[in-house]
Amino acid sequence: MGLPVTIKVNFRGNVKRFLAQDVDKLEWESVEAWIKASFGINHFQVKYFDEDNEEVFPSVSGEEKY
C-alpha cells in the first residue's frame, strides 16, 4: 500500500488540496475530474516545481518541457 499524498492546486489564486489515500492506486482521471469539478472548468494545463524550483510542464508523450 502506498503512502497518502496531498495534491495542491492553485487556480487563479484559489488554492484547494486533494488527499490521495493511496498514491499507488491513484489514476490521473480521478485527479482531473476533481480539479474540473472543484474549480468549474473544462480545460487546464498542469505544471509543477521540481527540486531545483524550476517550472515543469509534463506532457502526454512523456517529454517534459522546462
PyMOL commands that place a pseudoatom at each C-alpha (Angstrom):
pseudoatom trace, name=CA, resn=MET, resi=1, chain=A, elem=C, hetatm=0, pos=[0.000, 0.000, 0.000]
pseudoatom trace, name=CA, resn=GLY, resi=2, chain=A, elem=C, hetatm=0, pos=[1.336, 3.387, -0.987]
pseudoatom trace, name=CA, resn=LEU, resi=3, chain=A, elem=C, hetatm=0, pos=[1.542, 6.434, 1.205]
pseudoatom trace, name=CA, resn=PRO, resi=4, chain=A, elem=C, hetatm=0, pos=[-1.089, 9.186, 1.113]
pseudoatom trace, name=CA, resn=VAL, resi=5, chain=A, elem=C, hetatm=0, pos=[-0.178, 12.256, -0.943]
pseudoatom trace, name=CA, resn=THR, resi=6, chain=A, elem=C, hetatm=0, pos=[-1.707, 15.721, -0.873]
pseudoatom trace, name=CA, resn=ILE, resi=7, chain=A, elem=C, hetatm=0, pos=[-2.120, 17.340, -4.274]
pseudoatom trace, name=CA, resn=LYS, resi=8, chain=A, elem=C, hetatm=0, pos=[-2.262, 21.142, -4.055]
pseudoatom trace, name=CA, resn=VAL, resi=9, chain=A, elem=C, hetatm=0, pos=[-3.964, 23.002, -6.898]
pseudoatom trace, name=CA, resn=ASN, resi=10, chain=A, elem=C, hetatm=0, pos=[-3.745, 26.762, -7.391]
pseudoatom trace, name=CA, resn=PHE, resi=11, chain=A, elem=C, hetatm=0, pos=[-6.168, 28.194, -9.941]
pseudoatom trace, name=CA, resn=ARG, resi=12, chain=A, elem=C, hetatm=0, pos=[-6.076, 31.983, -10.234]
pseudoatom trace, name=CA, resn=GLY, resi=13, chain=A, elem=C, hetatm=0, pos=[-5.209, 32.358, -6.557]
pseudoatom trace, name=CA, resn=ASN, resi=14, chain=A, elem=C, hetatm=0, pos=[-7.839, 29.893, -5.351]
pseudoatom trace, name=CA, resn=VAL, resi=15, chain=A, elem=C, hetatm=0, pos=[-5.964, 27.055, -3.615]
pseudoatom trace, name=CA, resn=LYS, resi=16, chain=A, elem=C, hetatm=0, pos=[-7.508, 23.654, -2.921]
pseudoatom trace, name=CA, resn=ARG, resi=17, chain=A, elem=C, hetatm=0, pos=[-5.989, 20.394, -1.726]
pseudoatom trace, name=CA, resn=PHE, resi=18, chain=A, elem=C, hetatm=0, pos=[-6.872, 16.850, -2.726]
pseudoatom trace, name=CA, resn=LEU, resi=19, chain=A, elem=C, hetatm=0, pos=[-5.833, 13.968, -0.466]
pseudoatom trace, name=CA, resn=ALA, resi=20, chain=A, elem=C, hetatm=0, pos=[-4.978, 10.813, -2.388]
pseudoatom trace, name=CA, resn=GLN, resi=21, chain=A, elem=C, hetatm=0, pos=[-5.120, 7.992, 0.152]
pseudoatom trace, name=CA, resn=ASP, resi=22, chain=A, elem=C, hetatm=0, pos=[-3.004, 5.550, -1.854]
pseudoatom trace, name=CA, resn=VAL, resi=23, chain=A, elem=C, hetatm=0, pos=[-0.706, 7.055, -4.477]
pseudoatom trace, name=CA, resn=ASP, resi=24, chain=A, elem=C, hetatm=0, pos=[-0.049, 3.601, -5.978]
pseudoatom trace, name=CA, resn=LYS, resi=25, chain=A, elem=C, hetatm=0, pos=[-3.722, 3.318, -6.937]
pseudoatom trace, name=CA, resn=LEU, resi=26, chain=A, elem=C, hetatm=0, pos=[-4.186, 6.954, -7.959]
pseudoatom trace, name=CA, resn=GLU, resi=27, chain=A, elem=C, hetatm=0, pos=[-5.345, 7.484, -11.526]
pseudoatom trace, name=CA, resn=TRP, resi=28, chain=A, elem=C, hetatm=0, pos=[-4.991, 10.731, -13.453]
pseudoatom trace, name=CA, resn=GLU, resi=29, chain=A, elem=C, hetatm=0, pos=[-8.664, 10.605, -14.460]
pseudoatom trace, name=CA, resn=SER, resi=30, chain=A, elem=C, hetatm=0, pos=[-9.816, 10.921, -10.838]
pseudoatom trace, name=CA, resn=VAL, resi=31, chain=A, elem=C, hetatm=0, pos=[-7.478, 13.863, -10.190]
pseudoatom trace, name=CA, resn=GLU, resi=32, chain=A, elem=C, hetatm=0, pos=[-8.582, 15.533, -13.433]
pseudoatom trace, name=CA, resn=ALA, resi=33, chain=A, elem=C, hetatm=0, pos=[-12.270, 15.070, -12.529]
pseudoatom trace, name=CA, resn=TRP, resi=34, chain=A, elem=C, hetatm=0, pos=[-11.688, 16.528, -9.043]
pseudoatom trace, name=CA, resn=ILE, resi=35, chain=A, elem=C, hetatm=0, pos=[-9.908, 19.595, -10.489]
pseudoatom trace, name=CA, resn=LYS, resi=36, chain=A, elem=C, hetatm=0, pos=[-12.641, 20.211, -13.071]
pseudoatom trace, name=CA, resn=ALA, resi=37, chain=A, elem=C, hetatm=0, pos=[-15.440, 19.830, -10.507]
pseudoatom trace, name=CA, resn=SER, resi=38, chain=A, elem=C, hetatm=0, pos=[-13.689, 21.866, -7.788]
pseudoatom trace, name=CA, resn=PHE, resi=39, chain=A, elem=C, hetatm=0, pos=[-12.979, 24.862, -9.998]
pseudoatom trace, name=CA, resn=GLY, resi=40, chain=A, elem=C, hetatm=0, pos=[-15.852, 24.576, -12.502]
pseudoatom trace, name=CA, resn=ILE, resi=41, chain=A, elem=C, hetatm=0, pos=[-13.528, 24.357, -15.503]
pseudoatom trace, name=CA, resn=ASN, resi=42, chain=A, elem=C, hetatm=0, pos=[-13.272, 22.068, -18.518]
pseudoatom trace, name=CA, resn=HIS, resi=43, chain=A, elem=C, hetatm=0, pos=[-9.662, 22.559, -19.638]
pseudoatom trace, name=CA, resn=PHE, resi=44, chain=A, elem=C, hetatm=0, pos=[-6.447, 23.267, -17.773]
pseudoatom trace, name=CA, resn=GLN, resi=45, chain=A, elem=C, hetatm=0, pos=[-2.672, 22.920, -18.047]
pseudoatom trace, name=CA, resn=VAL, resi=46, chain=A, elem=C, hetatm=0, pos=[-0.591, 21.168, -15.401]
pseudoatom trace, name=CA, resn=LYS, resi=47, chain=A, elem=C, hetatm=0, pos=[2.765, 22.401, -14.164]
pseudoatom trace, name=CA, resn=TYR, resi=48, chain=A, elem=C, hetatm=0, pos=[4.817, 21.752, -11.077]
pseudoatom trace, name=CA, resn=PHE, resi=49, chain=A, elem=C, hetatm=0, pos=[8.048, 22.916, -9.490]
pseudoatom trace, name=CA, resn=ASP, resi=50, chain=A, elem=C, hetatm=0, pos=[10.897, 20.403, -9.380]
pseudoatom trace, name=CA, resn=GLU, resi=51, chain=A, elem=C, hetatm=0, pos=[13.619, 20.035, -6.763]
pseudoatom trace, name=CA, resn=ASP, resi=52, chain=A, elem=C, hetatm=0, pos=[15.536, 22.938, -8.369]
pseudoatom trace, name=CA, resn=ASN, resi=53, chain=A, elem=C, hetatm=0, pos=[12.398, 25.120, -8.140]
pseudoatom trace, name=CA, resn=GLU, resi=54, chain=A, elem=C, hetatm=0, pos=[12.071, 25.150, -11.941]
pseudoatom trace, name=CA, resn=GLU, resi=55, chain=A, elem=C, hetatm=0, pos=[8.641, 25.017, -13.582]
pseudoatom trace, name=CA, resn=VAL, resi=56, chain=A, elem=C, hetatm=0, pos=[7.975, 21.726, -15.351]
pseudoatom trace, name=CA, resn=PHE, resi=57, chain=A, elem=C, hetatm=0, pos=[5.120, 21.134, -17.800]
pseudoatom trace, name=CA, resn=PRO, resi=58, chain=A, elem=C, hetatm=0, pos=[4.523, 17.381, -18.133]
pseudoatom trace, name=CA, resn=SER, resi=59, chain=A, elem=C, hetatm=0, pos=[3.100, 16.163, -21.419]
pseudoatom trace, name=CA, resn=VAL, resi=60, chain=A, elem=C, hetatm=0, pos=[1.155, 13.146, -22.558]
pseudoatom trace, name=CA, resn=SER, resi=61, chain=A, elem=C, hetatm=0, pos=[4.105, 11.955, -24.632]
pseudoatom trace, name=CA, resn=GLY, resi=62, chain=A, elem=C, hetatm=0, pos=[6.253, 11.746, -21.508]
pseudoatom trace, name=CA, resn=GLU, resi=63, chain=A, elem=C, hetatm=0, pos=[8.590, 14.501, -22.636]
pseudoatom trace, name=CA, resn=GLU, resi=64, chain=A, elem=C, hetatm=0, pos=[8.695, 17.260, -20.079]
pseudoatom trace, name=CA, resn=LYS, resi=65, chain=A, elem=C, hetatm=0, pos=[9.151, 20.898, -21.054]
pseudoatom trace, name=CA, resn=TYR, resi=66, chain=A, elem=C, hetatm=0, pos=[11.074, 23.342, -18.873]
for i in range(1, 66): cmd.bond("trace and resi %d" % i, "trace and resi %d" % (i + 1))
show_as sticks, trace
zoom trace
